[in-house]
Amino acid sequence: MRKPYVFLLAILIVCSTLLPLASLIKTSYALPGARLYLDPPSNTFYSNSTGVGHRFNVTVWAENVTISGGVQVYMDFNDTFINVTRWFDPRTDPQYLFYGRGTIAFPTPPGDVNYLHLGVGKGRVLVSVSLFPAEEPWINGSGKVCIFEIEMTAAPFVTNQLTSALHINTTDTFVIDGITGNERPGTTKEDGTYTYVLTPRLYLDPSENGFDANTTSVGHRFNVTVWVANVTELAAAQIYIEFNDTMINATRWFEPKNDTEYIFYGMMTSSVPSLSNDTSYIHLAYGKARVMITIILFPTPPAQPTVSGSGKICTFEFNVTSLPPQNCILSLHNLTDIGRTFLLDGSGAEISGVKLEDGSYTFIPELPPFLALPLLMASTVVILLLRKRTSTRKISKT
């Protein structure tokens, strides 16, 4: 008689040991809570490819929702330089959270986003999408909720970039419980960001150097200044310029140390070549030559701080060597393998994304007097003939 009791007791002991393990296994495989997030989470744009007026989309996604009857989305942002212009509930997209079901969107998309200016540097939009009619089967799963179209309304004017949170992690963003119509608790809400960066530029001033026979002859000299703009943590610059040396040549260069617009003004620098009459000129081939100079903070960072902003780097003096009626490109781009233009930061790494803008030299020949009058008369005749043909067409149409 005792054996059955012993057997039952053994079963009870085994069950009491396994039941906690079973609950642990169940817990470890439980689905995570609902999540609302933005795609893409980070929206970064650069001035060399994107400008004020550009529009981009941000999609609100829901993940792992259960017994849901809808979603409400509140998003605030810095409305001094971006604004939400439209919104969509992507009903025809198979990835739509409510795809194939009747819904109601408030306010009516796309024109009304329920925008409100809350204060300095803060605006908000508030939208919602719900099942209509609100009845079973309730929504379970993941998908898109809505899409916001955002417009860039301003560029940086003090710093080199503008940044705003796309803030949805608020009490007014929530998943709607299908049964009660109230907020379903435990939802994770993840913000996004917007950033607009002014891209560093290297350009020539003046970018176009045009001369004619009345003002220019062989031996005429003119200056072109290299400028840098929108740079951060600059420690060194190498400037490489190619040009047609059958027309012009670089005779000198200057590091404008006493000019308050110099990017390294008030700081100690070292330059190569160090003499103003040495431009490191090299004749590469027929009609092609280059000059190349390097300026570096010395002593180098951290002994001296890096610089940010915009300013002059150096000035080249060019000499006109002949007067053919041609155009000569002053190119900052590395068109050969001998050298190139670049900027370095305080760690000695190259600053990426620098936009190089070329310049030009143009000589415009003066027309001899015996050709100028016939050309003027010929152009007048052509204009009169075109006017006559236009009037004839108008009469024939009437």
C-alpha positions in Angstrom: 0.0 0.0 0.0 2.9 2.3 0.6 4.3 2.0 -2.9 1.5 4.0 -4.6 1.9 6.8 -2.1 5.6 6.9 -2.6 5.0 7.0 -6.4 2.5 9.9 -6.1 4.8 11.8 -3.8 7.6 11.5 -6.3 5.3 12.8 -9.1 4.3 15.8 -6.9 8.0 16.6 -6.2 8.8 16.5 -9.9 5.9 18.6 -10.9 6.7 21.2 -8.2 10.2 21.5 -9.7 9.1 21.8 -13.3 6.2 24.2 -12.9 8.4 27.2 -12.1 10.6 26.3 -15.0 7.6 26.2 -17.3 6.6 29.7 -16.2 10.1 31.0 -16.9 10.0 29.5 -20.4 6.7 31.1 -21.1 7.9 34.5 -19.8 11.1 34.4 -21.9 9.1 33.9 -25.1 6.4 36.5 -24.4 6.0 39.2 -27.1 7.6 42.6 -26.3 5.3 45.6 -25.8 4.1 47.9 -28.5 6.5 50.3 -30.1 6.0 53.6 -32.0 9.0 55.0 -34.0 10.0 57.1 -36.9 11.5 55.9 -40.2 14.1 57.2 -41.0 14.9 58.1 -37.4 17.8 60.4 -38.5 17.2 62.9 -41.3 20.5 64.8 -42.2 20.8 67.1 -45.2 23.8 69.0 -46.7 23.8 72.4 -48.4 25.9 71.2 -51.3 22.9 69.0 -52.4 19.8 70.3 -50.6 18.5 73.7 -49.9 15.6 75.7 -48.3 12.3 74.5 -49.7 13.3 70.9 -50.0 10.7 68.5 -48.6 11.2 65.0 -47.2 9.0 62.3 -45.6 9.1 60.7 -42.2 6.9 57.6 -41.6 5.4 56.7 -38.2 5.5 52.9 -37.7 3.8 50.8 -35.0 5.3 47.5 -33.9 3.8 44.6 -31.9 0.4 46.3 -31.2 -2.3 44.1 -29.8 -6.1 44.6 -29.6 -5.7 48.0 -31.2 -8.4 50.2 -32.6 -6.2 53.0 -33.7 -3.1 55.2 -33.1 -2.8 58.9 -32.2 0.5 60.7 -33.0 1.7 63.9 -31.5 5.0 65.3 -32.9 6.7 68.6 -31.9 9.7 70.2 -33.6 11.6 73.5 -34.0 9.3 75.4 -36.4 11.8 78.2 -36.9 13.5 76.2 -39.7 11.2 73.2 -40.5 7.4 72.7 -40.8 5.0 69.9 -41.5 3.2 70.7 -44.7 1.1 67.5 -45.4 0.3 64.1 -43.9 -1.0 60.8 -45.4 -2.6 57.6 -44.1 -1.1 55.1 -46.7 -4.3 53.1 -47.2 -3.2 51.4 -50.4 0.1 50.3 -49.0 0.1 46.6 -47.9 2.4 47.6 -45.0 -0.3 50.0 -43.6 -1.2 48.9 -40.1 -4.9 49.0 -41.0 -4.6 47.7 -44.5 -7.8 46.3 -45.9 -9.9 47.7 -43.1 -12.2 50.7 -42.9 -10.5 53.7 -41.1 -11.1 57.3 -40.3 -8.3 59.8 -40.2 -8.4 63.0 -38.2 -7.9 65.7 -39.3 -8.6 65.0 -42.9 -5.4 64.4 -44.8 -3.4 65.6 -46.6 -3.9 69.3 -46.3 -4.7 69.7 -42.6 -2.0 68.4 -40.1 -3.5 70.1 -37.1 -0.5 72.3 -36.7 -0.1 74.6 -33.7 2.7 77.0 -32.9 3.3 76.5 -29.2 6.1 79.1 -28.6 9.5 80.2 -29.8 11.1 77.4 -31.7 8.3 74.9 -31.0 5.4 73.8 -33.1 3.4 70.6 -33.1 1.1 68.5 -35.2 -1.5 66.0 -33.9 -3.2 63.4 -36.0 -4.9 60.0 -35.5 -6.0 57.0 -37.5 -8.8 54.7 -36.1 -10.8 51.7 -37.3 -14.2 52.7 -38.6 -16.5 51.2 -37.6 -14.7 50.4 -34.3 -15.3 46.7 -34.1 -13.6 43.4 -34.1 -11.4 41.9 -35.3 -9.0 44.3 -33.6 -5.5 45.1 -35.0 -2.6 42.9 -33.9 0.8 43.2 -35.5 3.1 45.9 -37.1 2.8 48.4 -39.9 2.8 52.0 -41.0 0.5 54.4 -39.2 1.0 57.7 -41.2 3.5 59.7 -43.2 4.5 63.4 -42.5 5.9 65.6 -45.2 8.3 68.1 -43.8 9.7 71.2 -45.5 13.0 72.9 -44.8 12.2 76.6 -44.3 15.6 78.1 -43.2 19.3 77.7 -43.4 21.9 78.0 -40.6 22.8 81.6 -40.0 25.0 81.5 -36.8 26.4 78.0 -36.5 27.2 75.6 -39.3 24.1 73.4 -38.7 20.6 73.3 -37.5 19.2 70.5 -35.4 15.7 69.7 -34.2 14.2 66.7 -32.4 11.2 65.1 -34.1 9.6 64.5 -30.7 6.8 61.9 -30.5 7.6 60.5 -27.0 4.8 62.3 -25.2 1.6 61.5 -23.4 -0.4 62.5 -26.5 1.1 59.8 -28.6 -0.4 56.4 -27.9 -1.9 53.2 -29.2 -5.7 53.1 -28.8 -7.3 50.1 -27.1 -9.9 48.5 -29.3 -12.2 47.4 -26.5 -12.1 50.4 -24.2 -11.2 53.2 -26.6 -8.5 54.4 -24.1 -4.7 54.3 -24.3 -3.1 50.9 -24.2 -0.3 51.1 -21.6 3.3 50.0 -22.0 4.0 51.5 -25.4 7.6 52.5 -26.2 7.8 55.8 -28.2 11.1 56.7 -30.0 11.9 60.2 -31.2 13.7 61.1 -34.5 16.0 64.0 -35.5 16.4 66.5 -38.3 19.8 68.1 -39.1 20.8 70.6 -41.8 24.5 71.0 -42.3 26.2 73.8 -44.2 28.8 72.0 -46.4 32.3 73.4 -46.4 33.2 75.3 -49.6 36.4 76.3 -51.3 35.9 79.0 -54.0 37.6 81.8 -55.9 36.9 85.4 -55.6 36.4 86.8 -58.1 35.2 83.6 -59.7 35.1 85.2 -63.2 38.0 87.3 -64.3 37.0 88.9 -67.6 39.2 91.4 -69.5 39.1 93.1 -72.9 41.6 94.7 -75.2 40.7 98.2 -73.9 41.9 97.4 -70.4 44.3 94.5 -70.7 47.6 93.8 -72.5 50.3 91.3 -72.1 51.9 91.8 -68.7 48.7 92.8 -67.0 48.4 91.3 -63.5 45.3 90.4 -61.5 44.6 88.8 -58.1 42.3 85.8 -57.2 41.6 85.0 -53.6 40.8 81.5 -52.3 38.0 81.5 -49.7 36.8 78.8 -47.4 33.3 78.8 -46.0 31.2 76.8 -43.5 34.2 75.0 -42.1 34.6 73.5 -38.6 37.8 72.6 -36.7 40.1 73.7 -39.5 43.8 73.2 -38.9 45.4 73.1 -42.3 44.7 73.7 -46.0 46.3 72.7 -49.2 45.3 74.7 -52.3 46.0 73.3 -55.8 45.0 75.3 -58.9 45.4 74.2 -62.5 45.3 76.7 -65.4 46.3 77.2 -69.0 49.9 78.6 -68.9 49.9 79.6 -72.5 47.6 82.4 -71.5 48.4 83.3 -67.9 50.9 82.4 -65.2 51.0 82.6 -61.4 53.7 85.0 -60.3 53.2 85.4 -56.6 51.0 84.3 -53.7 50.1 85.9 -50.4 49.0 84.7 -47.0 46.8 87.6 -45.8 48.0 87.4 -42.1 47.0 91.1 -41.4 43.6 90.8 -42.9 40.8 90.3 -40.3 39.0 88.2 -42.9 41.9 85.7 -42.9 40.6 82.3 -41.6 43.7 82.0 -39.4 43.8 85.7 -38.3 45.7 86.2 -35.1 47.2 82.7 -35.1 50.6 81.3 -35.9 51.0 79.4 -39.2 53.6 77.8 -41.3 53.4 77.7 -45.1 54.9 75.8 -48.0 56.4 77.4 -50.1 57.3 80.0 -47.6 58.2 82.9 -50.0 55.5 84.9 -51.7 57.4 84.8 -55.0 57.5 81.0 -54.9 54.1 79.6 -56.0 55.4 76.0 -56.4 54.7 76.4 -60.1 55.0 73.3 -62.3 54.4 73.1 -66.1 52.5 69.8 -66.6 51.9 69.7 -70.3 51.0 72.0 -73.2 48.4 74.4 -71.9 48.4 72.9 -68.4 50.3 74.1 -65.3 49.6 74.1 -61.6 50.5 76.0 -58.4 50.2 74.4 -55.0 50.6 75.9 -51.5 50.0 74.6 -48.0 49.1 76.5 -44.8 49.1 74.9 -41.4 48.6 76.0 -37.9 52.0 75.8 -36.2 52.4 74.8 -33.5 49.7 72.3 -34.4 46.6 71.6 -32.2 46.1 71.2 -29.3 48.9 73.7 -28.8 46.7 76.1 -30.8 42.9 75.8 -31.2 41.4 74.9 -34.6 39.2 77.5 -36.4 35.6 77.5 -37.6 33.6 79.7 -39.9 34.5 81.4 -43.2 37.4 83.5 -44.4 40.3 84.0 -46.8 43.0 81.4 -47.2 45.4 82.9 -49.7 45.7 85.2 -52.7 47.3 84.3 -56.1 48.7 87.0 -58.4 48.3 86.0 -62.1 50.2 87.5 -65.1 48.7 87.7 -68.6 51.2 86.2 -71.0 49.2 86.2 -74.2 45.8 87.5 -75.5 44.1 84.7 -77.5 40.3 85.0 -77.6 39.8 82.0 -75.3 38.6 81.0 -71.9 40.9 79.6 -69.2 39.6 77.6 -66.3 41.1 78.2 -62.9 40.4 74.8 -61.4 40.6 73.8 -57.7 39.9 70.2 -58.7 42.7 67.7 -58.8 42.8 67.1 -62.5 46.1 65.3 -62.4 47.8 62.9 -60.0 50.5 65.4 -58.9 48.5 67.2 -56.2 45.0 68.1 -55.0 43.0 70.5 -52.8 42.0 69.5 -49.3 41.4 70.7 -45.8 42.5 69.0 -42.5 41.0 69.1 -39.0 42.8 69.2 -35.7 43.6 65.5 -35.7 45.1 65.6 -39.1 42.2 63.9 -40.8 40.8 65.2 -44.1 37.5 67.2 -43.8 35.0 65.3 -45.9 32.3 66.7 -48.2 34.2 69.9 -49.2 32.6 71.5 -52.3 35.2 72.8 -54.7 34.1 75.7 -57.0 36.3 76.6 -60.0 36.9 80.0 -61.4 37.9 81.4 -64.9 40.0 83.9 -66.8 38.5 85.2 -70.0 40.0 87.6 -72.6 37.5 89.3 -74.9 39.2 90.7 -78.0 38.2 94.1 -79.3 36.7 94.1 -82.8 38.5 96.3 -85.4 36.5 99.4 -86.4 36.1 98.2 -90.0 34.4 95.0 -88.7 32.3 96.6 -85.9 30.0 98.7 -88.2 29.2 95.9 -90.7 28.5 93.5 -87.8 26.1 96.0 -86.2 24.3 96.6 -89.5 24.0 92.8 -90.1 22.6 92.2 -86.7 20.0 95.0 -87.2 18.9 93.5 -90.5 18.5 90.1 -88.9 16.3 91.6 -86.1 14.1 93.4 -88.7 13.6 90.3 -90.7 12.6 88.3 -87.6 10.1 91.0 -86.7 8.7 91.0 -90.2 8.3 87.2 -90.2 6.5 87.3 -86.8 4.1 90.0 -88.0 3.4 88.0 -91.2 2.5 84.9 -89.2 0.1 86.9 -87.1 -1.7 88.3 -90.2 -2.0 84.8 -91.8 -3.5 83.4 -88.6 -6.2 86.1 -88.4 
